Amino acid sequence: MLSRSNETPIANQLLLTASVVALDALRYTPAGLPALNVKLEHESSLMEAGQARAVKAAVKAVAFGTVAERLAKQAIGSVWSFSGFVATPLNGKHVVYHLQDFS
């Protein structure tokens, strides 16, 4: 685990309000765990350096277990508040948002 000089762990947590724009078919890992690949889109206006900035982002995400099962039942276009962490898969070039919960 990475830590700062004062031994406080470095956090990896992402909170994002986004709409579901694509859901792959629910699949199962070799261990039998439900898994779901998802594409999310976020759009907002935020302040940066004293200026309003329009922000748009498309995010690849994955959910496992009961979160995957719940998310697979949601409508395309529905908007949720997601929480999770980011990681780069083995041999991957892009960050993937690992969803741990949504409401």
N, C-alpha and C positions, 0 to 999 in steps of 0.2 A: 504494500500500500504506500502510495506517495504521501509525504507529509511536508509541511513547512518546517522551518528551523525550530519553531516552538512546539513541534510534534502534533499540531492540529491537523487532522486528516483533510485532504483536499476533497471538496465535494464534487459530485457529478450528478446533478439533479436538474431536470428541465421541466418547467410548467408551461403549457402552451394551450391556448384556446384555438381550435382549428375545426375545419369541416372535413368530413370524410368524403374523398373524391373517388376512391377506388378500394375495393375489397377483393382480394384473391379468394379462391375457395379455401375453406377450412381444411387444413391438412394435419397430419400427426407426425411427430418426430419418431425416430426409431425406438425411443423409450415409451412411445404411446401418449406423449403430451400433446394436446391440441396446440396448433400454431397457426397464425394468420398474418400474412403480409398486407400492409395497408399503405395507402397514399393519403396524406393529409395536406391541406392548404390553409394558410393563415394570411389574414389581411387586416392591417390596422394602421393607425396614424400615431406616431410617437414623436417625442421631442428628442433631438440630438444636437448638441452644441448650440442650444438656443433656437433651433429651427425645427419646424414641423417636418416630419419625414414620413412619406407613405411607404409602408413596409408590406411586401408580399413575399411569401416563402412557400415552396412545395417541399414536403418532407417525406422520405421513405421511413416507414415504421414497421415494427413487428410486435406481436403480442403472443403470449403463451398462456396455457392453462385456462382458468375460468375467465380471465380478461379476454382471451381470444374468443371463447365461446359467446360471451356477452356482446362483444364488438361485432361478431359475424352476423348478428341479428339486427344491427342498426341500419338505418336507411342512408343511401348515398345522399350527400348534401346536408346531413344532420350535423349540428355543431355541438362540440363537447369541450370540456376542460380536461386535458390529458396531463398525466404526470409520469415520469420515468427517467431514464438516463440515456446517454449516447455512447455508442461504441462502434468501432470499425470491425466488420467481420474479417475472418482469416482470408487472406488474399484479396481483401476489399480495398477500394480507393475512396469510398464515401462513407460518411457517418450514417448510422442507422439509429433511429429513435426507438428504444425498447420501452414499450408501454407497460406500466405497472398498475395503472388505474385510470378510470375516466368517470366523469359525472356531468 
